[in-house]
Amino acid sequence: MRKLQKELEALREQGMLRTLKTVAGPQGPRVIVDGREVLLLCSNNYLGLAGHPALIEASCDATSRFGVGSGASRLVSGTMELHEQLEARIADFKGTEGALVFNSGYAANTGILQGLAGPGDLIFSDALNHASIIDGCRLSGARVVVYPHRDMAALEELLQAEASRRHGRWLIVSDGVFSMDGDLAPLPELVALKERYEALLMVDDAHGGGVLGASGRGSAERFGCLDRIDLHMGTLGKAFGCFGAYLAARREVIDTLINRSRSFIFSTSLPPGVLGAALAAFDIVDSAEGAARRAALENNRQIFVEGLRRGGLDLGESVTQIVPIVTGEPQPTMEAARRLLDRGIFLQGIRPPTVPVGQCRLRATLMADHRPEEVAAAAEMIVRILAELPR
């Protein structure tokens, strides 16, 4: 125990110690932290659906009708009518033959990759893919080739280099929207490469689903290649305001995962209240209200980004509602986050190993129900606080 305490103290001295901040009340655009109301700029509740009356009503109704818990894993007695209804809705949303619901994004990525790949197979993975993808690659037992972030020329060279000794299944996996950078995977080029080299393409669109594309189908819809992606992974806990995750794909892929995916097979299934709320969320995303919320989110993003760029801040290549404000080192990053919270703005400093050494940042995220004027004021405050800190 003393060794653990020393390790924690060392993390504190380096500005690397992680602690929890408790939010009182629902996940709205403003929340209570440490007894004070603050602007929430670090939630993935992009469309503001987490507290939507329709989702709350649907969750309560499903709980009243089907109970609080699902009782078991899906292969025992835990597959309920609502699971099948939600999976049919997701498959329709993504235009696939089937879908499978998982208990979280982490469970989905680890379970999909472990369930579809194994020794003798080869996975090509973007260098900045989410940790759950990295862990899924490790769990699969497949050989993993990491390609430089969004570098399609480098990826093709790696594909060519492996072609002469090819055996087993090939899988290319990439985030659709990269969660710490807010940039997009070059999906048209990835699709072309997977077709040229006869590989499967998996896209983790956790941060694009509900938000990107004319109808909220995600990054693949934005690029016009929705029907050319083999494995559509997405989450229900971000823009959809609920919890859980899914894979949408061909029927034989879904059936394979039902038989092989350990995170699916050995987990008690999602409860009825979550499933009911998720079904209501898809209805909203598909409606005129959903379109209006996407437009409001994009308007807030533009206002925020313009304010930060006027202040000369480095936002990387973000083109989405995830806006990284690159600060460099841990100590000034965390000091900036502390000062901003004191001024009524809650966002998080991101440090290694989540991001590379020297690439610490304040990770800001916009929501559809932020008011434009408060977003503009927040950008001004961030510029001011960072200017106060020694460089």
PANU-793057 format. One record per residue (C-alpha): residue in three letters; residue number from 1; x, y, z. Coordinates in steps of 0.02 Angstrom, whole numbers, padded with zeros to 5 digits, always signed. Example, Ala and Ser with C-alpha at 12.3 -4.5 7.8 and 13.67 -1.06 7.14 Angstrom:
BEGIN
{code ALA pos 1 east +00615 north -00225 up +00390}
{code SER pos 2 east +00684 north -00053 up +00357}
END
This chain:
BEGIN
{code MET pos 1 east +00000 north +00000 up +00000}
{code ARG pos 2 east +00143 north +00119 up +00036}
{code LYS pos 3 east +00209 north +00089 up -00139}
{code LEU pos 4 east +00040 north +00134 up -00212}
{code GLN pos 5 east +00034 north +00294 up -00109}
{code LYS pos 6 east +00207 north +00344 up -00170}
{code GLU pos 7 east +00153 north +00313 up -00350}
{code LEU pos 8 east -00001 north +00423 up -00323}
{code GLU pos 9 east +00106 north +00561 up -00248}
{code ALA pos 10 east +00223 north +00553 up -00396}
{code LEU pos 11 east +00075 north +00571 up -00514}
{code ARG pos 12 east +00015 north +00722 up -00414}
{code GLU pos 13 east +00186 north +00807 up -00425}
{code GLN pos 14 east +00189 north +00780 up -00614}
{code GLY pos 15 east +00014 north +00851 up -00637}
{code MET pos 16 east -00045 north +00678 up -00693}
{code LEU pos 17 east -00158 north +00626 up -00548}
{code ARG pos 18 east -00337 north +00595 up -00601}
{code THR pos 19 east -00480 north +00636 up -00484}
{code LEU pos 20 east -00669 north +00636 up -00499}
{code LYS pos 21 east -00784 north +00787 up -00509}
{code THR pos 22 east -00963 north +00757 up -00457}
{code VAL pos 23 east -01101 north +00836 up -00561}
{code ALA pos 24 east -01264 north +00870 up -00469}
{code GLY pos 25 east -01424 north +00857 up -00569}
{code PRO pos 26 east -01453 north +00805 up -00750}
{code GLN pos 27 east -01328 north +00819 up -00893}
{code GLY pos 28 east -01387 north +00986 up -00961}
{code PRO pos 29 east -01290 north +01131 up -01037}
{code ARG pos 30 east -01265 north +01199 up -00861}
{code VAL pos 31 east -01235 north +01089 up -00709}
{code ILE pos 32 east -01192 north +01105 up -00525}
{code VAL pos 33 east -01011 north +01064 up -00479}
{code ASP pos 34 east -00946 north +01093 up -00303}
{code GLY pos 35 east -01107 north +01185 up -00260}
{code ARG pos 36 east -01095 north +01310 up -00404}
{code GLU pos 37 east -01182 north +01319 up -00572}
{code VAL pos 38 east -01057 north +01305 up -00715}
{code LEU pos 39 east -01061 north +01292 up -00903}
{code LEU pos 40 east -01035 north +01109 up -00952}
{code LEU pos 41 east -00908 north +01099 up -01094}
{code CYS pos 42 east -00850 north +00919 up -01071}
{code SER pos 43 east -01005 north +00812 up -01100}
{code ASN pos 44 east -01034 north +00698 up -01249}
{code ASN pos 45 east -01221 north +00734 up -01238}
{code TYR pos 46 east -01203 north +00822 up -01405}
{code LEU pos 47 east -01387 north +00838 up -01452}
{code GLY pos 48 east -01445 north +00872 up -01275}
{code LEU pos 49 east -01553 north +00714 up -01270}
{code ALA pos 50 east -01495 north +00645 up -01101}
{code GLY pos 51 east -01631 north +00741 up -01010}
{code HIS pos 52 east -01759 north +00749 up -01152}
{code PRO pos 53 east -01938 north +00724 up -01090}
{code ALA pos 54 east -01975 north +00596 up -01226}
{code LEU pos 55 east -01828 north +00487 up -01174}
{code ILE pos 56 east -01872 north +00501 up -00991}
{code GLU pos 57 east -02053 north +00452 up -01027}
{code ALA pos 58 east -01999 north +00306 up -01138}
{code SER pos 59 east -01878 north +00244 up -01005}
{code CYS pos 60 east -02009 north +00253 up -00868}
{code ASP pos 61 east -02138 north +00166 up -00977}
{code ALA pos 62 east -02018 north +00025 up -01023}
{code THR pos 63 east -01970 north +00002 up -00840}
{code SER pos 64 east -02152 north -00002 up -00788}
{code ARG pos 65 east -02194 north -00132 up -00920}
{code PHE pos 66 east -02038 north -00242 up -00916}
{code GLY pos 67 east -01955 north -00212 up -00747}
{code VAL pos 68 east -01791 north -00137 up -00690}
{code GLY pos 69 east -01670 north -00275 up -00741}
{code SER pos 70 east -01652 north -00393 up -00887}
{code GLY pos 71 east -01611 north -00540 up -00775}
{code ALA pos 72 east -01474 north -00628 up -00873}
{code SER pos 73 east -01357 north -00626 up -01020}
{code ARG pos 74 east -01432 north -00626 up -01194}
{code LEU pos 75 east -01395 north -00811 up -01224}
{code VAL pos 76 east -01479 north -00864 up -01063}
{code SER pos 77 east -01644 north -00773 up -01034}
{code GLY pos 78 east -01589 north -00594 up -01056}
{code THR pos 79 east -01648 north -00565 up -01234}
{code MET pos 80 east -01809 north -00465 up -01217}
{code GLU pos 81 east -01928 north -00397 up -01347}
{code LEU pos 82 east -01852 north -00224 up -01330}
{code HIS pos 83 east -01678 north -00289 up -01373}
{code GLU pos 84 east -01743 north -00357 up -01537}
{code GLN pos 85 east -01843 north -00199 up -01573}
{code LEU pos 86 east -01691 north -00089 up -01543}
{code GLU pos 87 east -01578 north -00198 up -01650}
{code ALA pos 88 east -01703 north -00193 up -01793}
{code ARG pos 89 east -01711 north -00003 up -01775}
{code ILE pos 90 east -01522 north +00013 up -01780}
{code ALA pos 91 east -01507 north -00100 up -01933}
{code ASP pos 92 east -01636 north +00005 up -02023}
{code PHE pos 93 east -01546 north +00165 up -01970}
{code LYS pos 94 east -01380 north +00104 up -02040}
{code GLY pos 95 east -01452 north +00009 up -02189}
{code THR pos 96 east -01383 north -00161 up -02139}
{code GLU pos 97 east -01453 north -00337 up -02124}
{code GLY pos 98 east -01434 north -00344 up -01937}
{code ALA pos 99 east -01370 north -00264 up -01778}
{code LEU pos 100 east -01311 north -00319 up -01607}
{code VAL pos 101 east -01322 north -00216 up -01447}
{code PHE pos 102 east -01179 north -00213 up -01322}
{code ASN pos 103 east -01172 north -00144 up -01146}
{code SER pos 104 east -01046 north -00006 up -01183}
{code GLY pos 105 east -00932 north +00060 up -01318}
{code TYR pos 106 east -00784 north -00023 up -01234}
{code ALA pos 107 east -00875 north -00190 up -01226}
{code ALA pos 108 east -00924 north -00172 up -01409}
{code ASN pos 109 east -00751 north -00137 up -01478}
{code THR pos 110 east -00665 north -00269 up -01374}
{code GLY pos 111 east -00802 north -00396 up -01412}
{code ILE pos 112 east -00811 north -00360 up -01599}
{code LEU pos 113 east -00625 north -00371 up -01630}
{code GLN pos 114 east -00600 north -00522 up -01517}
{code GLY pos 115 east -00751 north -00607 up -01594}
{code LEU pos 116 east -00704 north -00581 up -01777}
{code ALA pos 117 east -00514 north -00591 up -01777}
{code GLY pos 118 east -00390 north -00714 up -01706}
{code PRO pos 119 east -00218 north -00791 up -01728}
{code GLY pos 120 east -00176 north -00795 up -01913}
{code ASP pos 121 east -00279 north -00639 up -01950}
{code LEU pos 122 east -00212 north -00463 up -01976}
{code ILE pos 123 east -00283 north -00299 up -01912}
{code PHE pos 124 east -00229 north -00129 up -01980}
{code SER pos 125 east -00266 north +00004 up -01848}
{code ASP pos 126 east -00250 north +00194 up -01850}
{code ALA pos 127 east -00118 north +00257 up -01727}
{code LEU pos 128 east -00245 north +00369 up -01638}
{code ASN pos 129 east -00386 north +00243 up -01623}
{code HIS pos 130 east -00481 north +00237 up -01460}
{code ALA pos 131 east -00409 north +00135 up -01315}
{code SER pos 132 east -00552 north +00010 up -01330}
{code ILE pos 133 east -00498 north -00029 up -01509}
{code ILE pos 134 east -00318 north -00051 up -01453}
{code ASP pos 135 east -00373 north -00169 up -01315}
{code GLY pos 136 east -00488 north -00263 up -01434}
{code CYS pos 137 east -00343 north -00289 up -01553}
{code ARG pos 138 east -00239 north -00360 up -01411}
{code LEU pos 139 east -00377 north -00475 up -01351}
{code SER pos 140 east -00406 north -00543 up -01526}
{code GLY pos 141 east -00235 north -00625 up -01535}
{code ALA pos 142 east -00220 north -00564 up -01715}
{code ARG pos 143 east -00063 north -00481 up -01778}
{code VAL pos 144 east -00085 north -00292 up -01775}
{code VAL pos 145 east -00006 north -00166 up -01894}
{code VAL pos 146 east -00024 north +00015 up -01837}
{code TYR pos 147 east -00025 north +00145 up -01976}
{code PRO pos 148 east +00012 north +00332 up -01952}
{code HIS pos 149 east -00141 north +00436 up -01911}
{code ARG pos 150 east -00252 north +00462 up -02065}
{code ASP pos 151 east -00103 north +00427 up -02180}
{code MET pos 152 east -00177 north +00330 up -02325}
{code ALA pos 153 east -00015 north +00322 up -02425}
{code ALA pos 154 east +00071 north +00240 up -02277}
{code LEU pos 155 east -00074 north +00121 up -02252}
{code GLU pos 156 east -00067 north +00066 up -02434}
{code GLU pos 157 east +00119 north +00034 up -02421}
{code LEU pos 158 east +00086 north -00077 up -02270}
{code LEU pos 159 east -00052 north -00169 up -02362}
{code GLN pos 160 east +00062 north -00197 up -02509}
{code ALA pos 161 east +00203 north -00257 up -02398}
{code GLU pos 162 east +00091 north -00387 up -02317}
{code ALA pos 163 east +00008 north -00448 up -02478}
{code SER pos 164 east +00142 north -00574 up -02528}
{code ARG pos 165 east +00125 north -00672 up -02366}
{code ARG pos 166 east -00060 north -00652 up -02344}
{code HIS pos 167 east -00164 north -00780 up -02252}
{code GLY pos 168 east -00314 north -00766 up -02140}
{code ARG pos 169 east -00437 north -00622 up -02127}
{code TRP pos 170 east -00385 north -00440 up -02151}
{code LEU pos 171 east -00475 north -00302 up -02055}
{code ILE pos 172 east -00447 north -00114 up -02062}
{code VAL pos 173 east -00514 north -00021 up -01910}
{code SER pos 174 east -00529 north +00166 up -01880}
{code ASP pos 175 east -00624 north +00291 up -01777}
{code GLY pos 176 east -00744 north +00391 up -01883}
{code VAL pos 177 east -00723 north +00545 up -01774}
{code PHE pos 178 east -00565 north +00541 up -01668}
{code SER pos 179 east -00617 north +00573 up -01490}
{code MET pos 180 east -00470 north +00677 up -01432}
{code ASP pos 181 east -00439 north +00774 up -01593}
{code GLY pos 182 east -00611 north +00801 up -01670}
{code ASP pos 183 east -00546 north +00761 up -01844}
{code LEU pos 184 east -00620 north +00637 up -01966}
{code ALA pos 185 east -00555 north +00476 up -02039}
{code PRO pos 186 east -00534 north +00487 up -02229}
{code LEU pos 187 east -00673 north +00361 up -02258}
{code PRO pos 188 east -00682 north +00369 up -02449}
{code GLU pos 189 east -00497 north +00325 up -02459}
{code LEU pos 190 east -00515 north +00190 up -02327}
{code VAL pos 191 east -00660 north +00114 up -02424}
{code ALA pos 192 east -00558 north +00115 up -02584}
{code LEU pos 193 east -00412 north +00028 up -02498}
{code LYS pos 194 east -00518 north -00105 up -02413}
{code GLU pos 195 east -00600 north -00146 up -02579}
{code ARG pos 196 east -00434 north -00149 up -02673}
{code TYR pos 197 east -00354 north -00265 up -02545}
{code GLU pos 198 east -00509 north -00367 up -02502}
{code ALA pos 199 east -00512 north -00320 up -02318}
{code LEU pos 200 east -00656 north -00286 up -02201}
{code LEU pos 201 east -00676 north -00106 up -02141}
{code MET pos 202 east -00737 north -00068 up -01965}
{code VAL pos 203 east -00779 north +00111 up -01918}
{code ASP pos 204 east -00805 north +00162 up -01736}
{code ASP pos 205 east -00926 north +00307 up -01757}
{code ALA pos 206 east -00961 north +00336 up -01573}
{code HIS pos 207 east -00941 north +00525 up -01592}
{code GLY pos 208 east -01020 north +00540 up -01765}
{code GLY pos 209 east -01183 north +00446 up -01744}
{code GLY pos 210 east -01334 north +00560 up -01727}
{code VAL pos 211 east -01228 north +00712 up -01767}
{code LEU pos 212 east -01146 north +00699 up -01938}
{code GLY pos 213 east -01230 north +00678 up -02106}
{code ALA pos 214 east -01391 north +00752 up -02170}
{code SER pos 215 east -01496 north +00630 up -02068}
{code GLY pos 216 east -01374 north +00596 up -01926}
{code ARG pos 217 east -01315 north +00426 up -01992}
{code GLY pos 218 east -01137 north +00477 up -01950}
{code SER pos 219 east -00969 north +00506 up -02032}
{code ALA pos 220 east -01000 north +00379 up -02171}
{code GLU pos 221 east -01159 north +00471 up -02222}
{code ARG pos 222 east -01063 north +00635 up -02220}
{code PHE pos 223 east -00939 north +00559 up -02345}
{code GLY pos 224 east -01073 north +00470 up -02447}
{code CYS pos 225 east -01008 north +00294 up -02417}
{code LEU pos 226 east -01130 north +00224 up -02288}
{code ASP pos 227 east -01168 north +00068 up -02388}
{code ARG pos 228 east -00984 north +00027 up -02416}
{code ILE pos 229 east -00934 north +00006 up -02233}
{code ASP pos 230 east -00933 north -00175 up -02174}
{code LEU pos 231 east -00942 north -00149 up -01986}
{code HIS pos 232 east -01033 north +00003 up -01915}
{code MET pos 233 east -00995 north +00020 up -01730}
{code GLY pos 234 east -01085 north +00157 up -01634}
{code THR pos 235 east -01136 north +00207 up -01459}
{code LEU pos 236 east -01299 north +00256 up -01378}
{code GLY pos 237 east -01222 north +00357 up -01236}
{code LYS pos 238 east -01166 north +00512 up -01330}
{code ALA pos 239 east -01277 north +00601 up -01456}
{code PHE pos 240 east -01418 north +00476 up -01421}
{code GLY pos 241 east -01416 north +00524 up -01237}
{code CYS pos 242 east -01432 north +00347 up -01167}
{code PHE pos 243 east -01310 north +00205 up -01134}
{code GLY pos 244 east -01241 north +00055 up -01227}
{code ALA pos 245 east -01170 north +00024 up -01400}
{code TYR pos 246 east -01199 north -00079 up -01557}
{code LEU pos 247 east -01130 north -00157 up -01713}
{code ALA pos 248 east -01229 north -00148 up -01875}
{code ALA pos 249 east -01171 north -00269 up -02010}
{code ARG pos 250 east -01217 north -00417 up -02120}
{code ARG pos 251 east -01316 north -00555 up -02037}
{code GLU pos 252 east -01174 north -00681 up -02038}
{code VAL pos 253 east -01064 north -00557 up -01944}
{code ILE pos 254 east -01197 north -00531 up -01811}
{code ASP pos 255 east -01224 north -00719 up -01791}
{code THR pos 256 east -01037 north -00747 up -01777}
{code LEU pos 257 east -01025 north -00621 up -01635}
{code ILE pos 258 east -01172 north -00699 up -01544}
{code ASN pos 259 east -01069 north -00858 up -01541}
{code ARG pos 260 east -00894 north -00787 up -01513}
{code SER pos 261 east -00896 north -00615 up -01432}
{code ARG pos 262 east -00850 north -00637 up -01249}
{code SER pos 263 east -00909 north -00464 up -01194}
{code PHE pos 264 east -01080 north -00504 up -01269}
{code ILE pos 265 east -01094 north -00685 up -01212}
{code PHE pos 266 east -01041 north -00659 up -01031}
{code SER pos 267 east -01131 north -00496 up -00987}
{code THR pos 268 east -01304 north -00468 up -00915}
{code SER pos 269 east -01399 north -00376 up -01050}
{code LEU pos 270 east -01450 north -00193 up -01052}
{code PRO pos 271 east -01605 north -00156 up -00945}
{code PRO pos 272 east -01776 north -00113 up -01018}
{code GLY pos 273 east -01771 north +00070 up -00967}
{code VAL pos 274 east -01612 north +00100 up -01068}
{code LEU pos 275 east -01683 north +00009 up -01219}
{code GLY pos 276 east -01846 north +00109 up -01215}
{code ALA pos 277 east -01752 north +00273 up -01205}
{code ALA pos 278 east -01638 north +00224 up -01349}
{code LEU pos 279 east -01786 north +00185 up -01461}
{code ALA pos 280 east -01857 north +00358 up -01423}
{code ALA pos 281 east -01687 north +00436 up -01460}
{code PHE pos 282 east -01682 north +00361 up -01635}
{code ASP pos 283 east -01855 north +00433 up -01669}
{code ILE pos 284 east -01794 north +00607 up -01620}
{code VAL pos 285 east -01633 north +00594 up -01721}
{code ASP pos 286 east -01738 north +00546 up -01872}
{code SER pos 287 east -01861 north +00691 up -01848}
{code ALA pos 288 east -01866 north +00876 up -01891}
{code GLU pos 289 east -01817 north +00909 up -01711}
{code GLY pos 290 east -01661 north +00804 up -01735}
{code ALA pos 291 east -01614 north +00905 up -01889}
{code ALA pos 292 east -01640 north +01067 up -01792}
{code ARG pos 293 east -01531 north +01005 up -01649}
{code ARG pos 294 east -01392 north +00958 up -01771}
{code ALA pos 295 east -01402 north +01132 up -01847}
{code ALA pos 296 east -01395 north +01214 up -01676}
{code LEU pos 297 east -01244 north +01108 up -01629}
{code GLU pos 298 east -01151 north +01157 up -01787}
{code ASN pos 299 east -01192 north +01341 up -01757}
{code ASN pos 300 east -01123 north +01330 up -01580}
{code ARG pos 301 east -00968 north +01243 up -01645}
{code GLN pos 302 east -00933 north +01379 up -01771}
{code ILE pos 303 east -00955 north +01518 up -01644}
{code PHE pos 304 east -00842 north +01433 up -01519}
{code VAL pos 305 east -00705 north +01390 up -01643}
{code GLU pos 306 east -00704 north +01564 up -01719}
{code GLY pos 307 east -00681 north +01641 up -01546}
{code LEU pos 308 east -00537 north +01526 up -01503}
{code ARG pos 309 east -00450 north +01550 up -01669}
{code ARG pos 310 east -00462 north +01739 up -01653}
{code GLY pos 311 east -00364 north +01715 up -01493}
{code GLY pos 312 east -00228 north +01621 up -01587}
{code LEU pos 313 east -00258 north +01452 up -01505}
{code ASP pos 314 east -00205 north +01286 up -01582}
{code LEU pos 315 east -00360 north +01179 up -01618}
{code GLY pos 316 east -00274 north +01047 up -01722}
{code GLU pos 317 east -00378 north +00987 up -01869}
{code SER pos 318 east -00545 north +00978 up -01780}
{code VAL pos 319 east -00698 north +00994 up -01892}
{code THR pos 320 east -00826 north +00925 up -01769}
{code GLN pos 321 east -00906 north +00965 up -01602}
{code ILE pos 322 east -00749 north +00899 up -01515}
{code VAL pos 323 east -00630 north +01046 up -01501}
{code PRO pos 324 east -00454 north +01013 up -01433}
{code ILE pos 325 east -00361 north +01166 up -01369}
{code VAL pos 326 east -00181 north +01108 up -01372}
{code THR pos 327 east -00082 north +01165 up -01218}
{code GLY pos 328 east +00071 north +01054 up -01219}
{code GLU pos 329 east +00120 north +01001 up -01043}
{code PRO pos 330 east +00019 north +00930 up -00898}
{code GLN pos 331 east +00044 north +01064 up -00764}
{code PRO pos 332 east -00016 north +01218 up -00862}
{code THR pos 333 east -00156 north +01114 up -00937}
{code MET pos 334 east -00226 north +01066 up -00768}
{code GLU pos 335 east -00200 north +01240 up -00698}
{code ALA pos 336 east -00299 north +01310 up -00844}
{code ALA pos 337 east -00440 north +01186 up -00811}
{code ARG pos 338 east -00441 north +01234 up -00626}
{code ARG pos 339 east -00447 north +01421 up -00662}
{code LEU pos 340 east -00586 north +01397 up -00790}
{code LEU pos 341 east -00690 north +01300 up -00665}
{code ASP pos 342 east -00665 north +01443 up -00541}
{code ARG pos 343 east -00735 north +01559 up -00676}
{code GLY pos 344 east -00885 north +01447 up -00708}
{code ILE pos 345 east -00828 north +01341 up -00856}
{code PHE pos 346 east -00810 north +01153 up -00833}
{code LEU pos 347 east -00699 north +01063 up -00957}
{code GLN pos 348 east -00563 north +00934 up -00936}
{code GLY pos 349 east -00377 north +00936 up -00960}
{code ILE pos 350 east -00319 north +00783 up -01058}
{code ARG pos 351 east -00146 north +00710 up -01023}
{code PRO pos 352 east -00044 north +00557 up -01072}
{code PRO pos 353 east -00075 north +00414 up -01096}
{code THR pos 354 east -00240 north +00473 up -01170}
{code VAL pos 355 east -00142 north +00587 up -01288}
{code PRO pos 356 east +00042 north +00583 up -01339}
{code VAL pos 357 east +00174 north +00665 up -01229}
{code GLY pos 358 east +00184 north +00850 up -01267}
{code GLN pos 359 east +00007 north +00852 up -01337}
{code CYS pos 360 east -00092 north +00891 up -01178}
{code ARG pos 361 east -00251 north +00988 up -01213}
{code LEU pos 362 east -00412 north +01058 up -01148}
{code ARG pos 363 east -00546 north +00951 up -01230}
{code ALA pos 364 east -00703 north +01053 up -01258}
{code THR pos 365 east -00865 north +00981 up -01325}
{code LEU pos 366 east -01016 north +01077 up -01384}
{code MET pos 367 east -01200 north +01035 up -01359}
{code ALA pos 368 east -01353 north +01082 up -01461}
{code ASP pos 369 east -01437 north +01165 up -01313}
{code HIS pos 370 east -01293 north +01279 up -01265}
{code ARG pos 371 east -01343 north +01459 up -01294}
{code PRO pos 372 east -01238 north +01541 up -01431}
{code GLU pos 373 east -01197 north +01690 up -01319}
{code GLU pos 374 east -01129 north +01581 up -01179}
{code VAL pos 375 east -01023 north +01482 up -01302}
{code ALA pos 376 east -00949 north +01644 up -01368}
{code ALA pos 377 east -00914 north +01706 up -01191}
{code ALA pos 378 east -00832 north +01539 up -01147}
{code ALA pos 379 east -00714 north +01552 up -01295}
{code GLU pos 380 east -00662 north +01727 up -01239}
{code MET pos 381 east -00632 north +01665 up -01061}
{code ILE pos 382 east -00526 north +01518 up -01121}
{code VAL pos 383 east -00417 north +01634 up -01225}
{code ARG pos 384 east -00396 north +01750 up -01075}
{code ILE pos 385 east -00353 north +01612 up -00951}
{code LEU pos 386 east -00224 north +01532 up -01066}
{code ALA pos 387 east -00144 north +01702 up -01096}
{code GLU pos 388 east -00119 north +01721 up -00907}
{code LEU pos 389 east -00020 north +01560 up -00892}
{code PRO pos 390 east +00169 north +01554 up -00914}
{code ARG pos 391 east +00223 north +01470 up -01075}
END
